[in-house]
Amino acid sequence: MRSLRNRISVLVLAVIAAVLIPLVTLSYVFMRGEVDELSDARLAQSARTISALVADAGTTALTAKTPLEISSWHDEEGKQALTVRGHSYEMEIGFQYWSVAKRLLMNSGNLRDIPLDAAAAGFADILVSGRRWRVFTLQDARRNWVRVGERYDSRHDIARALAIEAVAPVAIGLPLLALLAGWAVRRGLRPLRVLADRLAERRPDDTEAVAVADLPREIEPVVAALNGLLSRVRSLLHHERQFTANAAHELRTPVAGALIHIENAQAAATPTAIAQALGKAEQGLTRLTRIVNQMLELARWDAATSTRELRAVDLRRCVDEELQELGAMAADKDLEIAINSEAEACIVDGWEPGLRTLLRNLLDNAIRYSFPGGRVEIDIAQHDGGTRLSIANHGPGIEPARRASMFERFQRGPDGISEGSGLGLSIVARIAQLHRARVTLADVDTHEGLRVEIAFPAPIIATRPTTSSAGVGYSP
């Protein structure tokens, strides 16, 4: 049932029916018991009345040779139940009057052939002409016997009539209630339609919050969640627009520079001038390639929502393999790379391609911004139950006031040292976020430079023992 309105209406009617049906059933059962008790009391009272009337009548009935039979009126054609002459139900009640000598003195026509011993004194059930009767037999003060009876048909008719009177309002009221409940549900769900109309009228670029002042409290959590989503979409659109604008600016410079150098090469008159112009064009295209690759890398990680399947990753092994790729770059600057690692801290939970991207960007920045002949220190140690990765370089560093903004896109480091795209730390921050790690920028203790620290949480995946060397110097 996809309609919320129909679902609520059916549930409301089902709840009402679930309450009313047992109540009507119990009411019918209790009503039948009350009818039986009332009828039994009426039989007892009738027996005492007949005894008193016979006593007042004298000895006429007692001395008669044949029983005195009282005829009951009934409509032969069954067309009238009640007239001035009687009621058709008279055939369903009857009586007997027996002397102390067990001689029948008076009776109604429908109990003519019932012997005295057909039922014991008090209340009893007997069969008369195939029908069940409820009888009450009483011995009066003169030791005469009085018996009055009533057919169960009469009692059942009364109970059925009362039950119909009780059920009829429910049977008539439920359809009417269904109509009214449907109208009430439609009326109650009208704020949802109003909200849907408001959203339908919005422009595609309208991400402002939806007003909740005139909405019911039950819809407020939904609208609050919707406003939170709109806020995230608004922030995402802002970042995307900013990213697009910055990317256009960043790509325009190397492309324009490469074109100028190519034009200079075409216009150059000597092979030396041509080679210089083409070399500068190559540098511009290399920078352009780096920017495009980092932009694609950042877009890929922005689209990621988790680290997929976490596995136990050997962080030291990843560092060694990434340094092998960057060895030539470090050798060009005559850098010394020192690695210090604790065996217990080298295993972290993560997605290896992501961790390699993180290490590649950090190591690339550390080497790129190091002074020639400097030193890059890599430390892997235990910290607060997890692992702390620290990469420090000997370079210009970053002023403390600028460090918080360095994780924003297209924010470059110190000017005049190296040309970067300003996306490396943004990629690092995003990958660290997906690994539930914390990234901080700090000063270097012993010399001028910058230290990048990443704190990984404690691993939860079973790991195998691994061996790592401590205090090892790496020379590319």
Phi and psi in degrees as a GROMACS rama.xvg file:
@    title "Ramachandran Plot"
@    xaxis  label "Phi"
@    yaxis  label "Psi"
@TYPE xy
-85.1961  -17.3122  ARG-2
-81.3153  121.175  SER-3
-65.3087  -36.8374  LEU-4
-63.536  -47.7204  ARG-5
-63.7201  -38.0035  ASN-6
-63.2931  -45.2131  ARG-7
-65.3528  -41.8238  ILE-8
-62.0506  -45.9073  SER-9
-63.961  -41.1267  VAL-10
-64.3023  -41.0549  LEU-11
-63.2297  -46.5415  VAL-12
-65.9996  -37.7133  LEU-13
-63.8783  -40.7238  ALA-14
-65.1876  -43.2685  VAL-15
-62.8131  -45.4357  ILE-16
-63.8153  -38.8927  ALA-17
-63.815  -26.8153  ALA-18
-87.048  -43.6609  VAL-19
-72.7147  -41.4103  LEU-20
-61.0945  -49.1682  ILE-21
-61.7932  -36.3097  PRO-22
-65.8281  -41.8486  LEU-23
-65.4163  -40.3445  VAL-24
-62.7263  -47.8186  THR-25
-63.4157  -38.6845  LEU-26
-61.8774  -39.8087  SER-27
-65.5741  -42.0929  TYR-28
-63.5041  -47.2333  VAL-29
-64.8557  -35.8807  PHE-30
-66.2773  -40.7128  MET-31
-62.8325  -39.517  ARG-32
-63.6423  -41.2525  GLY-33
-66.2132  -38.7763  GLU-34
-63.1286  -42.7203  VAL-35
-62.8479  -42.8982  ASP-36
-66.642  -40.8393  GLU-37
-64.5433  -40.4499  LEU-38
-67.6338  -39.064  SER-39
-62.2771  -41.1606  ASP-40
-63.8703  -37.4203  ALA-41
-66.2967  -37.9461  ARG-42
-62.842  -44.739  LEU-43
-62.5221  -42.045  ALA-44
-66.2457  -38.9481  GLN-45
-63.5647  -40.5621  SER-46
-61.4723  -42.8597  ALA-47
-68.1066  -34.1566  ARG-48
-66.2409  -44.6448  THR-49
-61.1181  -41.5491  ILE-50
-60.9285  -42.7734  SER-51
-67.5877  -39.1968  ALA-52
-66.4313  -42.0016  LEU-53
-64.3583  -37.7885  VAL-54
-64.9608  -36.6181  ALA-55
-76.5137  -23.2659  ASP-56
-74.709  -12.9142  ALA-57
91.6456  -151.803  GLY-58
-100.607  8.24013  THR-59
-60.4431  -49.2639  THR-60
-70.7987  -30.0922  ALA-61
-76.2332  -26.0389  LEU-62
-98.6312  -3.60505  THR-63
-67.9497  142.259  ALA-64
-76.062  -27.7333  LYS-65
-120.167  152.231  THR-66
-62.689  145.741  PRO-67
-86.4095  117.735  LEU-68
-103.953  130.14  GLU-69
-98.1359  118.655  ILE-70
-80.8444  140.797  SER-71
-98.5281  136.234  SER-72
-81.6428  141.588  TRP-73
-153.143  149.73  HIS-74
-78.26  118.727  ASP-75
-62.0398  -37.7547  GLU-76
-89.7413  -6.03862  GLU-77
69.0865  24.9344  GLY-78
-91.1314  -24.2167  LYS-79
-124.609  131.229  GLN-80
-91.0406  -29.9857  ALA-81
-142.254  126.882  LEU-82
-136.781  -177.948  THR-83
-69.4224  -13.8604  VAL-84
-96.3745  -8.88073  ARG-85
152.867  -162.564  GLY-86
-133.185  144.447  HIS-87
-68.0041  -20.1786  SER-88
-71.9929  -5.78508  TYR-89
-60.5586  -25.8099  GLU-90
-70.6326  -12.9428  MET-91
-98.8284  4.03458  GLU-92
-130.052  153.648  ILE-93
-163.391  174.605  GLY-94
-153.637  165.055  PHE-95
-139.872  148.741  GLN-96
-131.013  118.139  TYR-97
-114.348  143.107  TRP-98
-78.2862  170.615  SER-99
-62.1134  -24.2258  VAL-100
-86.0285  11.9039  ALA-101
62.5277  39.7092  LYS-102
-107.62  129.986  ARG-103
-70.2083  120.162  LEU-104
-103.575  -32.5143  LEU-105
-154.225  143.621  MET-106
-161.551  164.188  ASN-107
-90.5324  159.875  SER-108
-63.7066  -30.597  GLY-109
-82.2374  -10.4652  ASN-110
-117.807  30.0566  LEU-111
-64.9245  -40.7015  ARG-112
-100.032  13.6816  ASP-113
-90.2104  118.899  ILE-114
-70.7767  163.634  PRO-115
-65.3991  -36.6583  LEU-116
-82.613  11.5335  ASP-117
-68.9303  -21.5071  ALA-118
-148.718  143.401  ALA-119
-75.4502  170.546  ALA-120
-61.5183  146.015  ALA-121
95.9465  -157.018  GLY-122
-88.0247  141.781  PHE-123
-159.461  161.616  ALA-124
-110.909  131.431  ASP-125
-134.709  165.163  ILE-126
-105.38  129.94  LEU-127
-130.089  112.337  VAL-128
55.3199  40.7231  SER-129
79.6259  6.08717  GLY-130
-117.59  143.883  ARG-131
-81.7436  133.88  ARG-132
-122.18  147.763  TRP-133
-105.667  118.759  ARG-134
-121.843  154.135  VAL-135
-129.432  122.569  PHE-136
-110.652  126.732  THR-137
-128.497  136.876  LEU-138
-103.442  117.879  GLN-139
-81.9626  -171.434  ASP-140
-65.8756  -26.3953  ALA-141
-92.4162  13.3167  ARG-142
67.9557  15.6339  ARG-143
-83.1065  159.835  ASN-144
-109.296  132.3  TRP-145
-121.459  129.662  VAL-146
-129.777  128.541  ARG-147
-123.949  147.766  VAL-148
-144.971  161.691  GLY-149
-145.489  135.282  GLU-150
-70.6306  142.703  ARG-151
-65.58  -22.2917  TYR-152
-56.0491  -41.381  ASP-153
-62.8977  -44.7692  SER-154
-62.9663  -43.0799  ARG-155
-65.0963  -37.3553  HIS-156
-62.7428  -41.1466  ASP-157
-64.5728  -44.7638  ILE-158
-63.5844  -42.3936  ALA-159
-64.2288  -40.3489  ARG-160
-62.5653  -43.2117  ALA-161
-66.433  -38.1141  LEU-162
-64.814  -41.1943  ALA-163
-63.239  -39.8669  ILE-164
-63.7566  -32.3534  GLU-165
-79.1013  -36.5154  ALA-166
-82.4789  -31.7839  VAL-167
-55.5728  -46.5458  ALA-168
-60.208  -36.3063  PRO-169
-67.4479  -45.773  VAL-170
-63.4919  -35.9567  ALA-171
-78.9997  -34.5531  ILE-172
-75.8899  -31.0693  GLY-173
-61.5933  -49.4046  LEU-174
-59.3224  -41.8984  PRO-175
-63.1894  -39.3477  LEU-176
-64.6696  -37.0035  LEU-177
-61.7485  -42.7507  ALA-178
-63.8733  -45.9023  LEU-179
-66.6441  -37.9457  LEU-180
-65.249  -41.3099  ALA-181
-60.293  -42.8257  GLY-182
-64.9369  -42.0967  TRP-183
-64.9475  -39.4024  ALA-184
-66.2734  -43.6989  VAL-185
-58.9115  -42.2051  ARG-186
-65.6853  -41.2387  ARG-187
-68.8536  -31.1255  GLY-188
-89.0958  7.18332  LEU-189
-60.0395  -36.5045  ARG-190
-59.3823  -30.8775  PRO-191
-65.0735  -40.6429  LEU-192
-65.2074  -39.3705  ARG-193
-62.2633  -43.2701  VAL-194
-63.1864  -43.0083  LEU-195
-62.4685  -38.9598  ALA-196
-65.4763  -39.3698  ASP-197
-62.2308  -44.5055  ARG-198
-67.6055  -36.2539  LEU-199
-67.3549  -28.8697  ALA-200
-81.8402  -7.62587  GLU-201
-74.3392  150.76  ARG-202
-77.0328  155.828  ARG-203
-60.4233  -29.845  PRO-204
-95.2067  7.03523  ASP-205
-87.8566  105.769  ASP-206
-114.737  20.0985  THR-207
-69.2026  155.62  GLU-208
-66.3983  147.762  ALA-209
-83.0157  132.887  VAL-210
-68.0953  138.955  ALA-211
-118.681  7.4759  VAL-212
-64.3346  -36.781  ALA-213
-105.133  18.9486  ASP-214
-105.065  151.642  LEU-215
-63.1519  155.804  PRO-216
-62.2011  -31.5744  ARG-217
-67.0139  -25.6377  GLU-218
-90.2705  -14.9643  ILE-219
-57.5957  -41.8605  GLU-220
-61.8808  -37.6442  PRO-221
-65.6223  -44.5656  VAL-222
-67.5775  -37.0527  VAL-223
-62.7118  -42.7704  ALA-224
-64.7452  -39.3274  ALA-225
-64.0167  -41.0608  LEU-226
-65.7506  -36.5973  ASN-227
-62.8332  -41.1108  GLY-228
-64.0125  -43.312  LEU-229
-62.2152  -37.4441  LEU-230
-64.1146  -41.8964  SER-231
-67.5271  -38.6079  ARG-232
-64.571  -41.4767  VAL-233
-61.7841  -43.4955  ARG-234
-64.6109  -40.8713  SER-235
-63.8021  -43.1876  LEU-236
-63.5295  -39.077  LEU-237
-62.2646  -45.6776  HIS-238
-64.9552  -39.5081  HIS-239
-65.638  -41.6355  GLU-240
-65.4494  -42.2242  ARG-241
-64.4412  -41.3747  GLN-242
-63.5036  -42.0764  PHE-243
-64.0197  -43.3741  THR-244
-64.1866  -45.3824  ALA-245
-64.6029  -40.6687  ASN-246
-63.2898  -40.9672  ALA-247
-61.7435  -40.618  ALA-248
-67.683  -44.2368  HIS-249
-66.6244  -35.6558  GLU-250
-77.4783  -29.1391  LEU-251
-65.0433  -37.9309  ARG-252
-65.3483  -53.8915  THR-253
-66.3048  -33.2385  PRO-254
-65.0858  -47.2267  VAL-255
-63.0767  -41.0567  ALA-256
-63.6347  -42.4043  GLY-257
-63.674  -39.8648  ALA-258
-64.7428  -39.6574  LEU-259
-64.1734  -43.1425  ILE-260
-66.9035  -35.4534  HIS-261
-65.9019  -41.4073  ILE-262
-63.6981  -38.0887  GLU-263
-64.366  -38.2037  ASN-264
-65.1876  -37.9087  ALA-265
-66.9758  -32.946  GLN-266
-89.7263  -8.09573  ALA-267
-69.5883  148.37  ALA-268
-99.0461  -20.3049  ALA-269
-117.887  152.689  THR-270
-59.4355  -33.655  PRO-271
-65.379  -43.4151  THR-272
-66.1266  -38.4607  ALA-273
-63.6508  -44.6166  ILE-274
-63.4087  -40.5676  ALA-275
-64.4973  -43.037  GLN-276
-65.5857  -42.0939  ALA-277
-67.2256  -35.4305  LEU-278
-62.7283  -43.1185  GLY-279
-66.3502  -37.2844  LYS-280
-63.0312  -38.7097  ALA-281
-64.3953  -40.7409  GLU-282
-61.2757  -41.663  GLN-283
-64.2989  -42.2453  GLY-284
-68.111  -34.1549  LEU-285
-63.4656  -43.9072  THR-286
-63.1027  -41.1614  ARG-287
-61.0523  -42.6602  LEU-288
-61.3933  -41.895  THR-289
-63.149  -44.3494  ARG-290
-62.6158  -45.7458  ILE-291
-62.2519  -43.6308  VAL-292
-62.5527  -42.1129  ASN-293
-70.2704  -34.5919  GLN-294
-64.184  -42.6598  MET-295
-65.6373  -38.0949  LEU-296
-64.4786  -44.0293  GLU-297
-65.2548  -40.4612  LEU-298
-62.5559  -37.6697  ALA-299
-65.1082  -42.5702  ARG-300
-75.8961  -28.2676  TRP-301
-64.2207  -33.946  ASP-302
-77.2569  -16.9561  ALA-303
-74.4552  141.383  ALA-304
-110.765  -12.1977  THR-305
-160.059  174.492  SER-306
-91.8793  24.0668  THR-307
56.2479  -125.006  ARG-308
-92.9274  112.587  GLU-309
-71.7446  137.751  LEU-310
-134.751  163.114  ARG-311
-76.4391  118.384  ALA-312
-115.991  133.907  VAL-313
-83.3242  104.433  ASP-314
-66.0341  -36.7823  LEU-315
-64.3528  -42.251  ARG-316
-62.2385  -41.1696  ARG-317
-63.7796  -39.4546  CYS-318
-62.5534  -46.3857  VAL-319
-59.9215  -44.2114  ASP-320
-69.5861  -35.9741  GLU-321
-69.9279  -34.9323  GLU-322
-66.1871  -31.7457  LEU-323
-62.3003  -35.8957  GLN-324
-71.8537  -32.0691  GLU-325
-99.3793  9.80354  LEU-326
-60.5877  -41.4123  GLY-327
-64.4099  -38.7748  ALA-328
-65.4126  -39.9041  MET-329
-70.0493  -35.632  ALA-330
-66.493  -35.0088  ALA-331
-61.4239  -28.3105  ASP-332
-102.663  5.70323  LYS-333
55.4753  49.8449  ASP-334
-93.445  146.951  LEU-335
-101.438  129.174  GLU-336
-116.079  119.289  ILE-337
-112.197  133.506  ALA-338
-120.004  127.304  ILE-339
-125.607  121.088  ASN-340
-140.262  146.78  SER-341
-100.984  133.043  GLU-342
-58.5949  -38.3396  ALA-343
-71.9813  -18.3351  GLU-344
-98.7834  -5.20436  ALA-345
-76.914  -17.7405  CYS-346
-95.9308  123.115  ILE-347
-128.972  159.29  VAL-348
-85.7468  126.295  ASP-349
-177.726  -174.943  GLY-350
-110.348  113.98  TRP-351
-57.4331  -43.5764  GLU-352
-57.5388  -38.6247  PRO-353
-67.7544  -42.6812  GLY-354
-64.5171  -36.1338  LEU-355
-65.697  -40.0264  ARG-356
-62.9591  -41.8811  THR-357
-60.7183  -48.6892  LEU-358
-64.3346  -39.2507  LEU-359
-62.2507  -42.3372  ARG-360
-68.9978  -41.5167  ASN-361
-65.8816  -46.416  LEU-362
-66.0799  -37.7215  LEU-363
-62.5713  -44.0221  ASP-364
-65.9686  -41.6166  ASN-365
-61.5605  -42.0424  ALA-366
-72.9678  -41.5885  ILE-367
-64.8018  -38.0253  ARG-368
-98.9678  10.6054  TYR-369
-83.7118  148.119  SER-370
-70.754  145.331  PHE-371
-55.9216  137.057  PRO-372
76.9046  10.887  GLY-373
-85.4243  -157.92  GLY-374
-140.718  137.909  ARG-375
-116.305  123.483  VAL-376
-111.35  129.834  GLU-377
-120.009  124.891  ILE-378
-128.556  130  ASP-379
-122.872  114.11  ILE-380
-143.36  164.376  ALA-381
-77.8392  144.516  GLN-382
-157.155  118.725  HIS-383
53.0088  40.7147  ASP-384
82.9246  -10.1471  GLY-385
-114.78  -150.197  GLY-386
-124.777  137.446  THR-387
-116.384  120.89  ARG-388
-101.39  125.339  LEU-389
-125.846  128.851  SER-390
-127.141  116.043  ILE-391
-121.097  145.3  ALA-392
-130.457  162.701  ASN-393
-100.326  98.7485  HIS-394
-157.365  -163.658  GLY-395
-71.4408  -21.641  PRO-396
71.5665  -171.919  GLY-397
-133.871  133.963  ILE-398
-59.7278  140.751  GLU-399
-55.0414  -33.7449  PRO-400
-68.0949  -22.7876  ALA-401
-97.9037  -8.44855  ARG-402
-65.5694  -37.9185  ARG-403
-63.8199  -33.08  ALA-404
-84.2321  -7.78441  SER-405
-70.0746  -16.4058  MET-406
-84.6282  -5.67547  PHE-407
-77.8289  157.584  GLU-408
-74.0139  142.845  ARG-409
63.8206  28.7015  PHE-410
-100.102  112.662  GLN-411
-90.2747  162.827  ARG-412
-80.6898  -154.917  GLY-413
-58.4211  139.901  PRO-414
-77.7643  150.287  ASP-415
86.3086  -2.67671  GLY-416
-100.328  -51.6815  ILE-417
-155.315  152.815  SER-418
-97.5335  115.031  GLU-419
-121.613  178.323  GLY-420
-95.0384  -13.4401  SER-421
77.1023  20.9965  GLY-422
-114.697  -11.031  LEU-423
-60.0959  -51.133  GLY-424
-68.7857  -28.5702  LEU-425
-63.9163  -41.1123  SER-426
-65.6587  -42.3491  ILE-427
-60.4047  -45.4834  VAL-428
-62.9135  -40.3947  ALA-429
-67.8852  -43.5599  ARG-430
-66.1472  -40.2486  ILE-431
-62.7885  -38.6349  ALA-432
-61.709  -41.9281  GLN-433
-67.616  -24.5327  LEU-434
-96.2718  10.9364  HIS-435
57.2609  34.7204  ARG-436
-105.57  161.795  ALA-437
-117.043  131.871  ARG-438
-111.149  132.771  VAL-439
-137.017  151.203  THR-440
-110.96  132.589  LEU-441
-141.703  168.99  ALA-442
-76.7925  159.324  ASP-443
-90.637  136.686  VAL-444
-67.9516  -43.4046  ASP-445
-100.019  -18.1055  THR-446
-153.888  173.873  HIS-447
-70.6807  137.383  GLU-448
157.421  -158.322  GLY-449
-139.37  139.882  LEU-450
-117.142  126.393  ARG-451
-106.22  122.201  VAL-452
-116.934  134.305  GLU-453
-124.936  120.51  ILE-454
-101.733  112.208  ALA-455
-90.2957  144.927  PHE-456
-69.9784  168.024  PRO-457
-62.6523  139.515  ALA-458
-70.8409  144.918  PRO-459
-115.434  -2.55352  ILE-460
-98.4294  136.822  ILE-461
-59.9011  132.783  ALA-462
-119.823  159.037  THR-463
-100.33  154.285  ARG-464
-60.5861  144.184  PRO-465
-139.14  155.291  THR-466
-116.085  137.652  THR-467
-139.297  153.145  SER-468
-93.3698  144.141  SER-469
-108.033  139  ALA-470
66.0584  37.1507  GLY-471
-93.478  132.98  VAL-472
-90.2239  134.457  GLY-473
-111.531  120.573  TYR-474
-116.845  115.23  SER-475
